[in-house]
Amino acid sequence: MPFHFDTLLLKSFMAIADKGTFTHGGEIVGRTQSALSLQIKKLEEGLGCKLFDRYGKKVTLTPEGHIFLSYAKQMSHLQWELYSTLKEPDIEGEIRLGTPEDFATHYLPDVLSTFRHHHPRVQLNVSCDLTLNLLDGYRQGHYDIILIKRDPKIAPKIAKEGTKVWREPLVWAAADHYKMENPLSLVLSPEPCIYRTRALAALNKAKRKWHISYTSPSLAGTIAAVKAGLGITVLPANMIPAGVHPIGHTLPELKDAEIALLKQGGLSKASEMLAHHIVRSLEKIH
């Protein structure tokens, strides 16, 4: 192999890809913009291809860069898994994790199962709730780690907290054979819910008439109501179940959802390792 790269270089590359600039990427890994530029240049020369297209201070991934990013995430995850298996097999303790229900249902079972497999003496205490309720519990010390949905424009203060771990497109969804109504019938979670807030804001901006026909605090309840033809809802594009399909050709566009991880200071070793494991695992499957 005509090149080599270390763990820090992988982290630097992923930070630049995530932040879109060498300067902001350097802030994440504690290196200067010039140092990162030199590292990436040597990496590109070794690979024989460009990883980033430069537009002034901003950068975007090339097709080859996207491929390298996928492998970089896998290598970073494997490094953590190796360390976790060989160096920390006997950690123990209770970890209190809070997460949105849809995210917990769709993504976390495999992530948490892997963690428990490597650390069987750790007791996981997982609670599902709406984001603002999770934040309240977190600030009252009820959780060690929480995953939250956030929107930088709606809540810029929250957007500065934690580590961004996931972005996913949101879509309008309805039951198969559902006929659109005017005003629109909506199936949404109760307040406080970011999806609800975003949906109503988009409709109001587009001057579409609507009414809420069904409110459910659970993903299962929302899906059941939509399948029964009680209205349309907002779902992550990757969570569309059978019997439901995305719609949107006549509805306002919805911006991507963002999931962030927040963790308390002074966490136990077990909690720190779980937080790291969640971030690395979600990076791998993103």
MARTI-502744 format. One record per residue (C-alpha): residue in one letter; residue number from 0; x, y, z. Coordinates in Angstrom, 2 decimals, padded with zeros to 5 digits. Last residue first. Example, Ala and Ser with C-alpha at 12.3 -4.5 7.8 and 13.67 -1.06 7.14 Angstrom:
2
<rest = S nr = 1 c1 = 013.67 c2 = -001.06 c3 = 007.14>
<rest = A nr = 0 c1 = 012.30 c2 = -004.50 c3 = 007.80>
This chain:
286
<rest = H nr = 285 c1 = -025.71 c2 = 006.52 c3 = 008.21>
<rest = I nr = 284 c1 = -024.98 c2 = 002.92 c3 = 009.30>
<rest = K nr = 283 c1 = -021.38 c2 = 003.46 c3 = 010.44>
<rest = E nr = 282 c1 = -021.94 c2 = 006.95 c3 = 011.82>
<rest = L nr = 281 c1 = -024.77 c2 = 005.52 c3 = 013.91>
<rest = S nr = 280 c1 = -022.46 c2 = 002.92 c3 = 015.39>
<rest = R nr = 279 c1 = -019.69 c2 = 005.41 c3 = 016.13>
<rest = V nr = 278 c1 = -022.01 c2 = 007.83 c3 = 017.92>
<rest = I nr = 277 c1 = -023.76 c2 = 005.07 c3 = 019.88>
<rest = H nr = 276 c1 = -020.47 c2 = 003.42 c3 = 020.89>
<rest = H nr = 275 c1 = -018.97 c2 = 006.69 c3 = 022.13>
<rest = A nr = 274 c1 = -022.02 c2 = 007.36 c3 = 024.31>
<rest = L nr = 273 c1 = -021.93 c2 = 003.75 c3 = 025.55>
<rest = M nr = 272 c1 = -018.22 c2 = 004.04 c3 = 026.41>
<rest = E nr = 271 c1 = -018.78 c2 = 007.25 c3 = 028.37>
<rest = S nr = 270 c1 = -021.65 c2 = 005.62 c3 = 030.25>
<rest = A nr = 269 c1 = -019.55 c2 = 002.58 c3 = 031.20>
<rest = K nr = 268 c1 = -016.62 c2 = 004.74 c3 = 032.31>
<rest = S nr = 267 c1 = -018.94 c2 = 006.64 c3 = 034.63>
<rest = L nr = 266 c1 = -019.98 c2 = 010.15 c3 = 033.66>
<rest = G nr = 265 c1 = -018.43 c2 = 013.27 c3 = 035.14>
<rest = G nr = 264 c1 = -020.32 c2 = 015.67 c3 = 032.89>
<rest = Q nr = 263 c1 = -023.70 c2 = 014.62 c3 = 031.53>
<rest = K nr = 262 c1 = -024.15 c2 = 013.49 c3 = 027.96>
<rest = L nr = 261 c1 = -026.04 c2 = 014.93 c3 = 025.00>
<rest = L nr = 260 c1 = -026.39 c2 = 013.13 c3 = 021.68>
<rest = A nr = 259 c1 = -027.90 c2 = 014.89 c3 = 018.67>
<rest = I nr = 258 c1 = -030.44 c2 = 013.84 c3 = 016.02>
<rest = E nr = 257 c1 = -031.20 c2 = 016.18 c3 = 013.14>
<rest = A nr = 256 c1 = -034.32 c2 = 015.94 c3 = 010.99>
<rest = D nr = 255 c1 = -034.08 c2 = 017.15 c3 = 007.43>
<rest = K nr = 254 c1 = -036.22 c2 = 020.02 c3 = 006.17>
<rest = L nr = 253 c1 = -039.83 c2 = 019.54 c3 = 005.10>
<rest = E nr = 252 c1 = -041.03 c2 = 020.65 c3 = 001.67>
<rest = P nr = 251 c1 = -044.50 c2 = 022.15 c3 = 001.36>
<rest = L nr = 250 c1 = -047.27 c2 = 019.84 c3 = 000.07>
<rest = T nr = 249 c1 = -048.58 c2 = 019.30 c3 = -003.46>
<rest = H nr = 248 c1 = -045.97 c2 = 016.80 c3 = -004.69>
<rest = G nr = 247 c1 = -045.45 c2 = 015.62 c3 = -001.14>
<rest = I nr = 246 c1 = -046.48 c2 = 012.07 c3 = -000.50>
<rest = P nr = 245 c1 = -044.57 c2 = 009.20 c3 = 001.09>
<rest = H nr = 244 c1 = -046.28 c2 = 005.80 c3 = 001.31>
<rest = V nr = 243 c1 = -048.00 c2 = 003.81 c3 = 004.04>
<rest = G nr = 242 c1 = -049.26 c2 = 000.22 c3 = 003.87>
<rest = A nr = 241 c1 = -045.85 c2 = -001.19 c3 = 004.72>
<rest = P nr = 240 c1 = -043.89 c2 = 001.10 c3 = 007.02>
<rest = I nr = 239 c1 = -042.07 c2 = 004.36 c3 = 006.15>
<rest = M nr = 238 c1 = -039.19 c2 = 004.72 c3 = 008.61>
<rest = N nr = 237 c1 = -036.31 c2 = 005.67 c3 = 006.28>
<rest = A nr = 236 c1 = -038.00 c2 = 008.85 c3 = 005.09>
<rest = P nr = 235 c1 = -038.44 c2 = 010.07 c3 = 008.66>
<rest = L nr = 234 c1 = -042.17 c2 = 010.54 c3 = 009.21>
<rest = V nr = 233 c1 = -044.67 c2 = 013.42 c3 = 009.08>
<rest = T nr = 232 c1 = -048.40 c2 = 012.62 c3 = 009.10>
<rest = I nr = 231 c1 = -051.49 c2 = 012.37 c3 = 006.90>
<rest = G nr = 230 c1 = -055.06 c2 = 011.76 c3 = 008.02>
<rest = L nr = 229 c1 = -057.57 c2 = 009.42 c3 = 009.61>
<rest = G nr = 228 c1 = -057.18 c2 = 006.80 c3 = 006.88>
<rest = A nr = 227 c1 = -056.91 c2 = 003.81 c3 = 009.19>
<rest = K nr = 226 c1 = -053.30 c2 = 003.39 c3 = 008.09>
<rest = V nr = 225 c1 = -052.61 c2 = 006.91 c3 = 009.35>
<rest = A nr = 224 c1 = -054.20 c2 = 006.18 c3 = 012.72>
<rest = A nr = 223 c1 = -052.22 c2 = 002.95 c3 = 013.12>
<rest = I nr = 222 c1 = -048.97 c2 = 004.69 c3 = 012.16>
<rest = T nr = 221 c1 = -049.51 c2 = 007.42 c3 = 014.75>
<rest = G nr = 220 c1 = -050.40 c2 = 004.93 c3 = 017.47>
<rest = A nr = 219 c1 = -047.27 c2 = 002.87 c3 = 016.77>
<rest = L nr = 218 c1 = -045.10 c2 = 005.99 c3 = 016.78>
<rest = S nr = 217 c1 = -046.40 c2 = 006.93 c3 = 020.22>
<rest = P nr = 216 c1 = -047.70 c2 = 010.18 c3 = 021.74>
<rest = S nr = 215 c1 = -050.81 c2 = 010.12 c3 = 019.53>
<rest = T nr = 214 c1 = -053.02 c2 = 012.96 c3 = 018.31>
<rest = Y nr = 213 c1 = -055.72 c2 = 012.49 c3 = 015.68>
<rest = S nr = 212 c1 = -057.74 c2 = 014.84 c3 = 013.46>
<rest = I nr = 211 c1 = -055.51 c2 = 017.89 c3 = 013.62>
<rest = H nr = 210 c1 = -056.85 c2 = 020.54 c3 = 011.26>
<rest = W nr = 209 c1 = -055.36 c2 = 022.08 c3 = 008.17>
<rest = K nr = 208 c1 = -055.61 c2 = 024.91 c3 = 005.66>
<rest = R nr = 207 c1 = -052.55 c2 = 025.56 c3 = 003.55>
<rest = K nr = 206 c1 = -051.09 c2 = 029.07 c3 = 003.56>
<rest = A nr = 205 c1 = -047.63 c2 = 027.81 c3 = 002.47>
<rest = K nr = 204 c1 = -046.11 c2 = 029.39 c3 = 005.59>
<rest = N nr = 203 c1 = -048.91 c2 = 027.88 c3 = 007.67>
<rest = L nr = 202 c1 = -048.26 c2 = 024.45 c3 = 006.20>
<rest = A nr = 201 c1 = -044.51 c2 = 024.61 c3 = 006.85>
<rest = A nr = 200 c1 = -044.99 c2 = 025.90 c3 = 010.41>
<rest = L nr = 199 c1 = -047.54 c2 = 023.19 c3 = 011.14>
<rest = A nr = 198 c1 = -045.22 c2 = 020.42 c3 = 009.96>
<rest = R nr = 197 c1 = -042.15 c2 = 021.80 c3 = 011.76>
<rest = T nr = 196 c1 = -043.94 c2 = 022.16 c3 = 015.07>
<rest = R nr = 195 c1 = -045.43 c2 = 018.67 c3 = 014.82>
<rest = Y nr = 194 c1 = -042.08 c2 = 017.13 c3 = 013.87>
<rest = I nr = 193 c1 = -040.42 c2 = 019.01 c3 = 016.74>
<rest = C nr = 192 c1 = -042.88 c2 = 017.69 c3 = 019.31>
<rest = P nr = 191 c1 = -043.93 c2 = 019.43 c3 = 022.54>
<rest = E nr = 190 c1 = -046.84 c2 = 019.15 c3 = 022.01>
<rest = P nr = 189 c1 = -048.81 c2 = 016.09 c3 = 021.01>
<rest = S nr = 188 c1 = -047.70 c2 = 013.78 c3 = 018.19>
<rest = L nr = 187 c1 = -049.36 c2 = 014.22 c3 = 014.82>
<rest = V nr = 186 c1 = -052.08 c2 = 012.84 c3 = 012.55>
<rest = L nr = 185 c1 = -053.24 c2 = 015.65 c3 = 010.28>
<rest = S nr = 184 c1 = -056.38 c2 = 016.13 c3 = 008.19>
<rest = L nr = 183 c1 = -055.77 c2 = 018.67 c3 = 005.45>
<rest = P nr = 182 c1 = -058.46 c2 = 021.26 c3 = 004.83>
<rest = N nr = 181 c1 = -059.06 c2 = 020.17 c3 = 002.15>
<rest = E nr = 180 c1 = -058.63 c2 = 016.43 c3 = 001.87>
<rest = M nr = 179 c1 = -056.20 c2 = 014.12 c3 = 000.09>
<rest = K nr = 178 c1 = -057.47 c2 = 010.67 c3 = -000.78>
<rest = Y nr = 177 c1 = -055.68 c2 = 007.74 c3 = 000.88>
<rest = H nr = 176 c1 = -055.18 c2 = 004.77 c3 = -001.47>
<rest = D nr = 175 c1 = -052.07 c2 = 003.68 c3 = 000.48>
<rest = A nr = 174 c1 = -051.98 c2 = 005.41 c3 = 003.83>
<rest = A nr = 173 c1 = -050.30 c2 = 008.79 c3 = 004.06>
<rest = A nr = 172 c1 = -046.82 c2 = 010.23 c3 = 004.57>
<rest = W nr = 171 c1 = -045.25 c2 = 013.69 c3 = 004.43>
<rest = V nr = 170 c1 = -041.49 c2 = 013.36 c3 = 004.39>
<rest = L nr = 169 c1 = -038.53 c2 = 014.02 c3 = 006.67>
<rest = P nr = 168 c1 = -034.97 c2 = 013.53 c3 = 005.48>
<rest = E nr = 167 c1 = -032.47 c2 = 012.14 c3 = 008.03>
<rest = R nr = 166 c1 = -029.49 c2 = 013.63 c3 = 009.76>
<rest = W nr = 165 c1 = -027.63 c2 = 011.77 c3 = 012.48>
<rest = V nr = 164 c1 = -024.95 c2 = 012.04 c3 = 015.15>
<rest = K nr = 163 c1 = -024.70 c2 = 015.72 c3 = 016.05>
<rest = T nr = 162 c1 = -022.82 c2 = 016.00 c3 = 019.32>
<rest = G nr = 161 c1 = -024.14 c2 = 017.89 c3 = 022.33>
<rest = E nr = 160 c1 = -025.44 c2 = 021.42 c3 = 022.74>
<rest = K nr = 159 c1 = -025.17 c2 = 024.26 c3 = 020.23>
<rest = A nr = 158 c1 = -028.43 c2 = 023.32 c3 = 018.48>
<rest = I nr = 157 c1 = -030.23 c2 = 023.54 c3 = 021.84>
<rest = K nr = 156 c1 = -029.54 c2 = 027.29 c3 = 021.93>
<rest = P nr = 155 c1 = -030.66 c2 = 027.72 c3 = 018.30>
<rest = A nr = 154 c1 = -034.14 c2 = 026.30 c3 = 019.04>
<rest = I nr = 153 c1 = -036.47 c2 = 026.72 c3 = 016.06>
<rest = K nr = 152 c1 = -033.76 c2 = 027.55 c3 = 013.53>
<rest = P nr = 151 c1 = -031.29 c2 = 024.93 c3 = 014.81>
<rest = D nr = 150 c1 = -033.95 c2 = 022.17 c3 = 014.74>
<rest = R nr = 149 c1 = -033.42 c2 = 019.36 c3 = 017.21>
<rest = K nr = 148 c1 = -034.34 c2 = 015.75 c3 = 017.81>
<rest = I nr = 147 c1 = -032.78 c2 = 014.37 c3 = 020.97>
<rest = L nr = 146 c1 = -030.64 c2 = 011.45 c3 = 022.10>
<rest = I nr = 145 c1 = -030.04 c2 = 011.46 c3 = 025.82>
<rest = I nr = 144 c1 = -027.23 c2 = 010.29 c3 = 028.09>
<rest = D nr = 143 c1 = -026.91 c2 = 010.15 c3 = 031.89>
<rest = Y nr = 142 c1 = -030.61 c2 = 010.77 c3 = 032.46>
<rest = H nr = 141 c1 = -032.68 c2 = 011.90 c3 = 035.47>
<rest = G nr = 140 c1 = -030.33 c2 = 014.78 c3 = 036.31>
<rest = Q nr = 139 c1 = -032.93 c2 = 017.55 c3 = 036.27>
<rest = R nr = 138 c1 = -031.39 c2 = 018.91 c3 = 033.07>
<rest = Y nr = 137 c1 = -031.73 c2 = 015.49 c3 = 031.48>
<rest = G nr = 136 c1 = -035.36 c2 = 015.15 c3 = 032.55>
<rest = D nr = 135 c1 = -036.23 c2 = 018.53 c3 = 031.01>
<rest = L nr = 134 c1 = -034.30 c2 = 017.67 c3 = 027.85>
<rest = L nr = 133 c1 = -036.10 c2 = 014.34 c3 = 027.54>
<rest = N nr = 132 c1 = -039.45 c2 = 016.11 c3 = 027.91>
<rest = L nr = 131 c1 = -038.42 c2 = 018.52 c3 = 025.16>
<rest = T nr = 130 c1 = -037.44 c2 = 015.62 c3 = 022.91>
<rest = L nr = 129 c1 = -040.55 c2 = 013.49 c3 = 023.32>
<rest = D nr = 128 c1 = -040.16 c2 = 010.29 c3 = 025.33>
<rest = C nr = 127 c1 = -038.55 c2 = 006.84 c3 = 025.40>
<rest = S nr = 126 c1 = -036.68 c2 = 005.54 c3 = 028.46>
<rest = V nr = 125 c1 = -033.75 c2 = 003.10 c3 = 028.47>
<rest = N nr = 124 c1 = -032.18 c2 = 001.70 c3 = 031.67>
<rest = L nr = 123 c1 = -029.17 c2 = -000.35 c3 = 030.62>
<rest = Q nr = 122 c1 = -027.39 c2 = -002.48 c3 = 033.22>
<rest = V nr = 121 c1 = -023.74 c2 = -003.16 c3 = 032.36>
<rest = R nr = 120 c1 = -022.35 c2 = -006.56 c3 = 033.37>
<rest = P nr = 119 c1 = -022.82 c2 = -008.01 c3 = 029.87>
<rest = H nr = 118 c1 = -020.34 c2 = -005.57 c3 = 028.27>
<rest = H nr = 117 c1 = -019.43 c2 = -006.85 c3 = 024.79>
<rest = H nr = 116 c1 = -022.86 c2 = -008.37 c3 = 024.12>
<rest = R nr = 115 c1 = -024.56 c2 = -005.48 c3 = 025.89>
<rest = F nr = 114 c1 = -022.96 c2 = -003.00 c3 = 023.48>
<rest = T nr = 113 c1 = -023.96 c2 = -005.06 c3 = 020.44>
<rest = S nr = 112 c1 = -027.55 c2 = -005.27 c3 = 021.69>
<rest = L nr = 111 c1 = -027.61 c2 = -001.51 c3 = 022.26>
<rest = V nr = 110 c1 = -026.71 c2 = -000.76 c3 = 018.64>
<rest = D nr = 109 c1 = -028.97 c2 = -003.50 c3 = 017.27>
<rest = P nr = 108 c1 = -031.98 c2 = -002.20 c3 = 019.22>
<rest = L nr = 107 c1 = -031.10 c2 = 001.48 c3 = 018.63>
<rest = Y nr = 106 c1 = -032.05 c2 = 002.13 c3 = 015.02>
<rest = H nr = 105 c1 = -035.76 c2 = 001.71 c3 = 014.33>
<rest = T nr = 104 c1 = -037.50 c2 = 001.46 c3 = 017.68>
<rest = A nr = 103 c1 = -035.20 c2 = 003.81 c3 = 019.56>
<rest = F nr = 102 c1 = -035.38 c2 = 006.42 c3 = 016.81>
<rest = D nr = 101 c1 = -039.17 c2 = 006.23 c3 = 016.71>
<rest = E nr = 100 c1 = -039.40 c2 = 006.43 c3 = 020.51>
<rest = P nr = 99 c1 = -037.18 c2 = 009.47 c3 = 021.02>
<rest = T nr = 98 c1 = -034.31 c2 = 008.63 c3 = 023.38>
<rest = G nr = 97 c1 = -033.31 c2 = 008.71 c3 = 027.06>
<rest = L nr = 96 c1 = -030.49 c2 = 006.57 c3 = 028.44>
<rest = R nr = 95 c1 = -029.81 c2 = 005.86 c3 = 032.13>
<rest = I nr = 94 c1 = -026.69 c2 = 003.71 c3 = 032.45>
<rest = E nr = 93 c1 = -026.23 c2 = 001.36 c3 = 035.41>
<rest = G nr = 92 c1 = -022.84 c2 = -000.10 c3 = 036.31>
<rest = E nr = 91 c1 = -020.20 c2 = -002.45 c3 = 034.94>
<rest = I nr = 90 c1 = -016.98 c2 = -002.54 c3 = 032.95>
<rest = D nr = 89 c1 = -015.47 c2 = -006.01 c3 = 032.63>
<rest = P nr = 88 c1 = -014.53 c2 = -006.30 c3 = 028.96>
<rest = E nr = 87 c1 = -012.67 c2 = -002.97 c3 = 028.77>
<rest = K nr = 86 c1 = -009.34 c2 = -003.54 c3 = 027.05>
<rest = L nr = 85 c1 = -009.85 c2 = -006.38 c3 = 024.59>
<rest = T nr = 84 c1 = -013.49 c2 = -006.03 c3 = 023.51>
<rest = S nr = 83 c1 = -013.77 c2 = -002.25 c3 = 023.82>
<rest = Y nr = 82 c1 = -010.46 c2 = -001.63 c3 = 022.09>
<rest = L nr = 81 c1 = -011.43 c2 = -003.88 c3 = 019.20>
<rest = E nr = 80 c1 = -014.91 c2 = -002.34 c3 = 018.97>
<rest = W nr = 79 c1 = -013.45 c2 = 001.18 c3 = 018.99>
<rest = Q nr = 78 c1 = -011.05 c2 = 000.36 c3 = 016.18>
<rest = L nr = 77 c1 = -013.85 c2 = -001.37 c3 = 014.28>
<rest = H nr = 76 c1 = -016.01 c2 = 001.75 c3 = 014.50>
<rest = S nr = 75 c1 = -013.24 c2 = 003.98 c3 = 013.19>
<rest = M nr = 74 c1 = -012.60 c2 = 001.55 c3 = 010.34>
<rest = Q nr = 73 c1 = -016.29 c2 = 001.49 c3 = 009.42>
<rest = K nr = 72 c1 = -016.55 c2 = 005.29 c3 = 009.51>
<rest = A nr = 71 c1 = -013.42 c2 = 005.62 c3 = 007.34>
<rest = Y nr = 70 c1 = -014.84 c2 = 003.07 c3 = 004.88>
<rest = S nr = 69 c1 = -017.98 c2 = 005.14 c3 = 004.28>
<rest = L nr = 68 c1 = -015.98 c2 = 008.36 c3 = 004.17>
<rest = F nr = 67 c1 = -013.64 c2 = 006.88 c3 = 001.53>
<rest = I nr = 66 c1 = -016.58 c2 = 006.12 c3 = -000.74>
<rest = H nr = 65 c1 = -018.03 c2 = 009.60 c3 = -000.27>
<rest = G nr = 64 c1 = -014.62 c2 = 011.10 c3 = -000.99>
<rest = E nr = 63 c1 = -014.36 c2 = 009.12 c3 = -004.23>
<rest = P nr = 62 c1 = -017.65 c2 = 010.67 c3 = -005.37>
<rest = T nr = 61 c1 = -016.18 c2 = 014.06 c3 = -004.34>
<rest = L nr = 60 c1 = -016.98 c2 = 015.40 c3 = -000.91>
<rest = T nr = 59 c1 = -017.73 c2 = 019.08 c3 = -000.47>
<rest = V nr = 58 c1 = -015.48 c2 = 021.90 c3 = 000.71>
<rest = K nr = 57 c1 = -016.01 c2 = 025.47 c3 = 001.86>
<rest = K nr = 56 c1 = -013.27 c2 = 028.07 c3 = 002.28>
<rest = G nr = 55 c1 = -013.32 c2 = 029.04 c3 = -001.39>
<rest = Y nr = 54 c1 = -015.14 c2 = 026.23 c3 = -003.17>
<rest = R nr = 53 c1 = -012.88 c2 = 023.19 c3 = -002.82>
<rest = D nr = 52 c1 = -013.85 c2 = 019.72 c3 = -004.07>
<rest = F nr = 51 c1 = -012.78 c2 = 017.08 c3 = -001.57>
<rest = L nr = 50 c1 = -011.49 c2 = 013.50 c3 = -001.78>
<rest = K nr = 49 c1 = -009.38 c2 = 013.91 c3 = -004.89>
<rest = C nr = 48 c1 = -007.71 c2 = 010.80 c3 = -006.28>
<rest = G nr = 47 c1 = -004.40 c2 = 008.92 c3 = -006.35>
<rest = L nr = 46 c1 = -004.88 c2 = 007.43 c3 = -002.91>
<rest = G nr = 45 c1 = -001.42 c2 = 008.45 c3 = -001.74>
<rest = E nr = 44 c1 = -001.73 c2 = 011.89 c3 = -003.32>
<rest = E nr = 43 c1 = -005.15 c2 = 012.34 c3 = -001.73>
<rest = L nr = 42 c1 = -003.75 c2 = 011.40 c3 = 001.68>
<rest = K nr = 41 c1 = -000.80 c2 = 013.78 c3 = 001.25>
<rest = K nr = 40 c1 = -003.21 c2 = 016.62 c3 = 000.38>
<rest = I nr = 39 c1 = -005.47 c2 = 015.70 c3 = 003.28>
<rest = Q nr = 38 c1 = -002.57 c2 = 015.96 c3 = 005.72>
<rest = L nr = 37 c1 = -001.33 c2 = 019.28 c3 = 004.29>
<rest = S nr = 36 c1 = -004.81 c2 = 020.81 c3 = 004.45>
<rest = L nr = 35 c1 = -005.22 c2 = 019.53 c3 = 008.00>
<rest = A nr = 34 c1 = -002.02 c2 = 021.23 c3 = 009.15>
<rest = S nr = 33 c1 = -002.97 c2 = 024.48 c3 = 007.40>
<rest = Q nr = 32 c1 = -006.43 c2 = 024.53 c3 = 009.01>
<rest = T nr = 31 c1 = -004.92 c2 = 024.06 c3 = 012.45>
<rest = R nr = 30 c1 = -005.49 c2 = 020.99 c3 = 014.59>
<rest = G nr = 29 c1 = -007.60 c2 = 020.36 c3 = 017.68>
<rest = V nr = 28 c1 = -009.79 c2 = 017.55 c3 = 016.32>
<rest = I nr = 27 c1 = -013.12 c2 = 019.41 c3 = 016.29>
<rest = E nr = 26 c1 = -011.62 c2 = 022.86 c3 = 015.73>
<rest = G nr = 25 c1 = -009.72 c2 = 021.49 c3 = 012.75>
<rest = G nr = 24 c1 = -012.96 c2 = 020.46 c3 = 011.08>
<rest = H nr = 23 c1 = -014.23 c2 = 024.00 c3 = 011.54>
<rest = T nr = 22 c1 = -011.17 c2 = 025.40 c3 = 009.77>
<rest = F nr = 21 c1 = -011.00 c2 = 022.71 c3 = 007.10>
<rest = T nr = 20 c1 = -014.57 c2 = 023.47 c3 = 006.07>
<rest = G nr = 19 c1 = -017.74 c2 = 021.45 c3 = 005.39>
<rest = K nr = 18 c1 = -018.41 c2 = 020.53 c3 = 009.01>
<rest = D nr = 17 c1 = -019.16 c2 = 016.82 c3 = 008.51>
<rest = A nr = 16 c1 = -016.63 c2 = 016.10 c3 = 005.76>
<rest = I nr = 15 c1 = -013.98 c2 = 018.09 c3 = 007.63>
<rest = A nr = 14 c1 = -014.69 c2 = 016.13 c3 = 010.83>
<rest = M nr = 13 c1 = -014.63 c2 = 012.80 c3 = 008.97>
<rest = F nr = 12 c1 = -011.19 c2 = 013.61 c3 = 007.46>
<rest = S nr = 11 c1 = -009.82 c2 = 014.70 c3 = 010.83>
<rest = K nr = 10 c1 = -011.15 c2 = 011.59 c3 = 012.57>
<rest = L nr = 9 c1 = -009.54 c2 = 009.37 c3 = 009.94>
<rest = L nr = 8 c1 = -006.29 c2 = 011.33 c3 = 010.26>
<rest = L nr = 7 c1 = -006.42 c2 = 010.96 c3 = 014.04>
<rest = T nr = 6 c1 = -006.79 c2 = 007.19 c3 = 013.75>
<rest = D nr = 5 c1 = -003.71 c2 = 006.82 c3 = 011.56>
<rest = F nr = 4 c1 = -003.21 c2 = 006.79 c3 = 007.81>
<rest = H nr = 3 c1 = -000.91 c2 = 004.93 c3 = 005.45>
<rest = F nr = 2 c1 = 000.09 c2 = 005.27 c3 = 001.83>
<rest = P nr = 1 c1 = 001.59 c2 = 003.33 c3 = -001.06>
<rest = M nr = 0 c1 = 000.00 c2 = 000.00 c3 = 000.00>
